[in-house]
Amino acid sequence: MSPPVQNEGLGLVSLGPVSGASSLVLAPTSEPSVFVAPDGAKYRAPLGWGCLPPGDAGLTRRVKSLGPSWAIIEKRGRKAFSKGLWAPRENIEAAKTALEAERSTEAYAKKRASASARRGHEQASYVVSFEVEILNFLRFAPRFEAMARAVARQVTAHATPVGSGTVARTKRIPIERRAESALIAWMRHQTTAYDSMKIARIKGERREVRRELATISRAVLDLHRRDVAHAASACPLCAAVSA
């Protein structure tokens, strides 16, 4: 890759002729074709480049394989969002043409159907396993068994759909911890006043509030692990399940 070249008076950097090995991850700026690197250097997209919008992973991979590209990633808090892939327009068009031809074949259609069926089976199996893990964590007394199953169904239905973005979809922690975290998060919204709380914009304050509410939620769960009757009307979990 050619060394960066400073554009006099603009404070921008261009790469000059870009070799096929160049691949950058940059952040967007207020200017559509100007991006910033982690070290603060600004880059303007070379002439002849265009943006491939996010959303088609197969097409994105193919464009990357054809030559230089810049992945534009916007960070908001702890989350990162793709703003597209910049690459030579000829590479983008070539990738689109090749992929459209491939996807129009009967073999590709069969492959897609098979993959869809496999994902559907895996999802159905995961939903069952997730609900079982929630039940294992709840460990309610026999008199509250029906409630335990109702809670497990509701939490599973909320947390496991593909694309839900919940902790249940991560693979970074074991499924038993996912189930526990998803349950506590569900209780935070369903059995506490968290959604209507006014939390000060102080670093760590929201985390501390969540920690305190989690402690309360665990105490409510412990109440149902004892085979002793209690007033359902005064129990936030009983009220949430009946609602």
TITIPA-40521 format. One line per field, with one value per residue (C-alpha): residue number from 0; x negated, y, z negated. Coordinates in nm, 4 decimals. Each point is the difference from the previous one (the first is absolute). Layout:
BEGIN
seq	[NUM / ...]
east	[X / ...]
north	[Y / ...]
up	[Z / ...]
//
This chain:
BEGIN
seq	[0 / 1 / 2 / 3 / 4 / 5 / 6 / 7 / 8 / 9 / 10 / 11 / 12 / 13 / 14 / 15 / 16 / 17 / 18 / 19 / 20 / 21 / 22 / 23 / 24 / 25 / 26 / 27 / 28 / 29 / 30 / 31 / 32 / 33 / 34 / 35 / 36 / 37 / 38 / 39 / 40 / 41 / 42 / 43 / 44 / 45 / 46 / 47 / 48 / 49 / 50 / 51 / 52 / 53 / 54 / 55 / 56 / 57 / 58 / 59 / 60 / 61 / 62 / 63 / 64 / 65 / 66 / 67 / 68 / 69 / 70 / 71 / 72 / 73 / 74 / 75 / 76 / 77 / 78 / 79 / 80 / 81 / 82 / 83 / 84 / 85 / 86 / 87 / 88 / 89 / 90 / 91 / 92 / 93 / 94 / 95 / 96 / 97 / 98 / 99 / 100 / 101 / 102 / 103 / 104 / 105 / 106 / 107 / 108 / 109 / 110 / 111 / 112 / 113 / 114 / 115 / 116 / 117 / 118 / 119 / 120 / 121 / 122 / 123 / 124 / 125 / 126 / 127 / 128 / 129 / 130 / 131 / 132 / 133 / 134 / 135 / 136 / 137 / 138 / 139 / 140 / 141 / 142 / 143 / 144 / 145 / 146 / 147 / 148 / 149 / 150 / 151 / 152 / 153 / 154 / 155 / 156 / 157 / 158 / 159 / 160 / 161 / 162 / 163 / 164 / 165 / 166 / 167 / 168 / 169 / 170 / 171 / 172 / 173 / 174 / 175 / 176 / 177 / 178 / 179 / 180 / 181 / 182 / 183 / 184 / 185 / 186 / 187 / 188 / 189 / 190 / 191 / 192 / 193 / 194 / 195 / 196 / 197 / 198 / 199 / 200 / 201 / 202 / 203 / 204 / 205 / 206 / 207 / 208 / 209 / 210 / 211 / 212 / 213 / 214 / 215 / 216 / 217 / 218 / 219 / 220 / 221 / 222 / 223 / 224 / 225 / 226 / 227 / 228 / 229 / 230 / 231 / 232 / 233 / 234 / 235 / 236 / 237 / 238 / 239 / 240 / 241 / 242]
east	[0.0000 / -0.1297 / -0.0820 / 0.2668 / -0.0247 / 0.1001 / 0.2444 / -0.1355 / 0.2439 / 0.2666 / -0.1501 / 0.0970 / -0.1948 / 0.0395 / -0.1672 / -0.1000 / -0.0064 / 0.1444 / -0.1387 / 0.2222 / -0.1194 / 0.1314 / 0.2909 / 0.0949 / 0.2604 / 0.1041 / 0.2683 / 0.2404 / -0.0123 / 0.2521 / -0.1318 / 0.1340 / -0.3314 / -0.2399 / -0.0854 / -0.2194 / -0.2451 / -0.0521 / -0.3142 / 0.1986 / -0.1230 / 0.2687 / 0.0384 / 0.1951 / 0.1317 / -0.2047 / 0.1545 / 0.1934 / 0.1023 / 0.3580 / 0.1883 / 0.1548 / 0.2787 / 0.0024 / 0.2456 / -0.1341 / -0.2853 / -0.0677 / -0.0345 / -0.2177 / -0.2372 / -0.0247 / -0.0806 / -0.2715 / -0.1525 / -0.0342 / -0.2354 / -0.0385 / 0.2914 / 0.0813 / 0.2486 / 0.1828 / 0.1030 / 0.1884 / -0.0270 / 0.2788 / -0.0886 / -0.0980 / 0.1751 / -0.1432 / 0.2055 / -0.1120 / 0.0438 / -0.1009 / -0.3116 / -0.1885 / -0.1817 / -0.0673 / 0.3351 / -0.1174 / -0.0619 / 0.3447 / 0.1703 / -0.2056 / 0.0896 / 0.3689 / 0.0046 / -0.1787 / 0.2148 / 0.3265 / -0.0991 / -0.0866 / 0.3187 / 0.2191 / -0.0971 / 0.2102 / -0.2944 / -0.0162 / 0.3754 / -0.0310 / -0.2973 / 0.1958 / 0.3009 / -0.2220 / -0.1781 / 0.3311 / 0.1375 / -0.3182 / 0.0159 / 0.3658 / -0.0778 / -0.2902 / 0.2164 / 0.2820 / -0.2479 / -0.1578 / 0.3372 / 0.0764 / -0.3441 / 0.0230 / 0.3386 / -0.1344 / -0.2956 / 0.2345 / 0.2045 / -0.3197 / -0.0976 / 0.3453 / 0.0282 / 0.3415 / 0.1760 / 0.2684 / 0.2874 / -0.1545 / -0.0895 / 0.2692 / -0.1293 / -0.3557 / 0.1077 / 0.1919 / -0.3014 / -0.2320 / 0.2313 / 0.0303 / -0.3715 / -0.0905 / 0.2505 / -0.1434 / -0.3701 / -0.0655 / 0.1281 / -0.2763 / -0.0950 / 0.1476 / -0.3353 / 0.0480 / -0.2574 / 0.1624 / -0.1472 / -0.3616 / -0.2388 / -0.2625 / 0.1397 / 0.1435 / 0.3713 / 0.0733 / -0.1385 / 0.1913 / 0.3204 / -0.0654 / -0.0890 / 0.3023 / 0.2305 / -0.1383 / 0.0264 / 0.3613 / 0.0832 / -0.1641 / 0.2500 / 0.3017 / -0.0152 / -0.1753 / 0.0470 / -0.3222 / 0.1646 / 0.1439 / -0.2988 / -0.1900 / -0.3633 / -0.2700 / -0.2391 / -0.2985 / -0.2508 / 0.0841 / 0.3319 / 0.2233 / -0.2155 / 0.0338 / 0.3786 / 0.0172 / -0.2135 / 0.2326 / 0.3096 / -0.1609 / -0.0449 / 0.3699 / 0.0970 / -0.2066 / 0.1765 / 0.3353 / -0.1163 / -0.1125 / 0.3513 / 0.1321 / -0.2653 / 0.1538 / 0.3113 / 0.1886 / 0.3058 / -0.0148 / 0.2361 / -0.0058 / 0.1478 / -0.3076 / -0.2507 / -0.1408 / -0.0867 / 0.3463 / 0.1509 / -0.2279 / 0.0792 / 0.3752 / -0.0055]
north	[0.0000 / 0.3413 / 0.2278 / 0.2540 / 0.3389 / 0.3208 / 0.2185 / 0.3496 / 0.2312 / -0.2651 / -0.2022 / -0.3141 / -0.3026 / -0.2047 / -0.3305 / 0.0734 / -0.3185 / -0.2648 / -0.3512 / -0.3090 / -0.0749 / 0.3203 / -0.0362 / 0.2638 / 0.0319 / 0.3646 / 0.2059 / 0.2348 / 0.3795 / 0.2697 / -0.0101 / -0.2984 / -0.1003 / 0.0970 / -0.2440 / -0.0073 / -0.2678 / -0.1085 / 0.2174 / 0.3087 / 0.0165 / 0.0909 / -0.1739 / 0.1008 / -0.2765 / -0.0294 / 0.0954 / -0.2859 / -0.1432 / -0.0453 / -0.1277 / -0.3448 / 0.0282 / -0.2523 / -0.2871 / -0.2597 / -0.1856 / -0.2203 / 0.2962 / 0.1863 / -0.2958 / -0.0284 / 0.3698 / -0.0270 / -0.2958 / 0.2018 / 0.2651 / 0.2977 / 0.1080 / 0.2171 / -0.1276 / 0.2968 / -0.0696 / 0.2429 / -0.0570 / 0.1054 / -0.0788 / -0.3665 / -0.0832 / 0.0148 / 0.0525 / -0.0581 / 0.3003 / -0.1916 / -0.1037 / 0.2403 / -0.1578 / 0.0588 / 0.0222 / -0.2471 / -0.2579 / 0.0592 / -0.0396 / -0.3079 / -0.1618 / 0.0785 / -0.1472 / -0.3177 / -0.0477 / 0.0587 / -0.2655 / -0.2441 / 0.0657 / -0.0555 / -0.3678 / -0.2938 / -0.1317 / 0.3244 / -0.0101 / -0.3532 / 0.1034 / 0.2933 / -0.2188 / -0.2549 / 0.2681 / 0.1589 / -0.3335 / -0.0663 / 0.3424 / -0.0518 / -0.3335 / 0.1501 / 0.2901 / -0.2295 / -0.2152 / 0.3058 / 0.1354 / -0.3289 / -0.0142 / 0.3638 / -0.0523 / -0.3055 / 0.2028 / 0.2680 / -0.2641 / -0.1444 / 0.3424 / 0.0773 / -0.3221 / 0.1066 / -0.2008 / -0.2480 / 0.2355 / 0.2581 / -0.2428 / 0.1324 / 0.3535 / -0.1105 / -0.1442 / 0.3176 / 0.2184 / -0.2243 / 0.0175 / 0.3786 / 0.0657 / -0.2480 / 0.1510 / 0.3461 / -0.0825 / -0.2714 / 0.1308 / 0.0412 / 0.3663 / 0.0898 / 0.1315 / -0.1407 / -0.1791 / -0.3280 / 0.0437 / 0.0346 / -0.2942 / 0.1604 / -0.1471 / -0.3459 / -0.0560 / -0.0296 / 0.3497 / 0.1319 / -0.1410 / 0.1534 / 0.3407 / -0.0001 / -0.0848 / 0.2766 / 0.2487 / -0.1033 / 0.0435 / 0.3428 / 0.1177 / -0.2019 / -0.0002 / 0.3269 / 0.3700 / 0.0082 / 0.1190 / 0.3089 / 0.0826 / 0.3236 / -0.1020 / 0.2649 / 0.0235 / -0.0954 / -0.2587 / -0.3346 / 0.1192 / -0.2066 / -0.3054 / 0.0475 / 0.0360 / -0.3203 / -0.1768 / 0.1086 / -0.1051 / -0.3371 / -0.0570 / 0.0728 / -0.2296 / -0.2840 / 0.0445 / -0.0271 / -0.3200 / -0.1433 / 0.0629 / -0.2486 / -0.2597 / -0.0514 / -0.2163 / 0.2647 / 0.1893 / 0.3784 / 0.2778 / -0.0046 / 0.3516 / 0.1372 / -0.1982 / 0.1819 / -0.3261 / -0.1471 / 0.3235 / 0.0019 / -0.3602 / 0.0411 / 0.3167]
up	[0.0000 / 0.0899 / -0.2931 / -0.0992 / 0.1705 / -0.1807 / 0.1967 / -0.0602 / -0.1769 / -0.0499 / -0.2804 / 0.1940 / 0.1079 / 0.3149 / 0.0694 / 0.3577 / 0.2070 / -0.2297 / 0.0131 / -0.0129 / -0.3522 / -0.1553 / -0.2378 / -0.2548 / -0.2724 / -0.0314 / -0.1702 / 0.1816 / -0.0187 / 0.0891 / 0.3566 / 0.2001 / 0.1581 / -0.2801 / -0.2779 / -0.3067 / -0.1130 / -0.3632 / -0.0130 / 0.1040 / 0.3584 / 0.2511 / 0.3336 / 0.3069 / 0.2230 / 0.3212 / 0.3328 / 0.1519 / -0.3358 / -0.1192 / -0.3031 / -0.0253 / -0.2611 / -0.2864 / -0.0076 / 0.2447 / -0.1681 / 0.3020 / 0.2330 / -0.2494 / -0.0314 / 0.3775 / 0.0435 / -0.2660 / 0.1827 / 0.3218 / -0.1329 / -0.2341 / -0.2172 / -0.2993 / -0.2582 / -0.1555 / -0.3583 / -0.2243 / -0.3744 / -0.2319 / -0.3568 / -0.0099 / 0.3249 / 0.3506 / 0.3162 / 0.3575 / 0.2266 / 0.3097 / 0.1868 / 0.2265 / 0.2936 / 0.3697 / 0.1805 / 0.2628 / -0.2732 / -0.1489 / 0.3374 / 0.0873 / -0.3312 / 0.0452 / 0.3518 / -0.1057 / -0.3086 / 0.1867 / 0.2527 / -0.2783 / -0.1928 / 0.3052 / 0.0289 / -0.1198 / -0.2011 / -0.1966 / -0.0675 / -0.1392 / -0.2112 / -0.1435 / -0.0793 / -0.1726 / -0.2013 / -0.0999 / -0.1185 / -0.1989 / -0.1671 / -0.0811 / -0.1652 / -0.1951 / -0.1174 / -0.1118 / -0.1904 / -0.1618 / -0.1129 / -0.1759 / -0.1628 / -0.1111 / -0.1658 / -0.1822 / -0.1294 / -0.1335 / -0.1807 / -0.1454 / -0.1306 / -0.1418 / -0.2074 / -0.1306 / -0.2685 / 0.1194 / -0.0809 / 0.2384 / 0.2793 / 0.2352 / -0.0540 / 0.0697 / 0.3348 / 0.0838 / -0.0840 / 0.2014 / 0.3018 / -0.0139 / -0.0448 / 0.2742 / 0.2428 / -0.0644 / -0.0029 / 0.2580 / 0.3373 / 0.2563 / 0.0232 / -0.3386 / -0.1179 / -0.3500 / -0.2125 / 0.1068 / 0.3480 / -0.1081 / 0.0130 / -0.2180 / -0.3228 / -0.0821 / 0.0609 / -0.3721 / -0.0588 / 0.3016 / -0.1466 / -0.3421 / 0.1469 / 0.2312 / -0.2906 / -0.2210 / 0.2881 / 0.0644 / -0.3687 / -0.0019 / 0.2607 / -0.1128 / -0.3815 / -0.0879 / 0.0739 / 0.2056 / 0.3226 / -0.1688 / -0.2173 / 0.0464 / -0.0265 / -0.0316 / 0.2949 / -0.2101 / 0.1140 / -0.1586 / -0.1476 / 0.2300 / -0.0599 / -0.3743 / 0.0250 / 0.2029 / -0.2587 / -0.2802 / 0.1923 / 0.0783 / -0.3727 / -0.0556 / 0.2883 / -0.1433 / -0.3352 / 0.1781 / 0.1690 / -0.3356 / -0.1315 / 0.2568 / -0.0761 / -0.3434 / -0.0135 / -0.1944 / 0.1228 / 0.0277 / 0.1050 / 0.3800 / 0.0177 / -0.1783 / 0.2068 / 0.3063 / 0.1748 / -0.0508 / 0.1314 / 0.3049 / 0.0920 / -0.0436 / 0.2112]
//
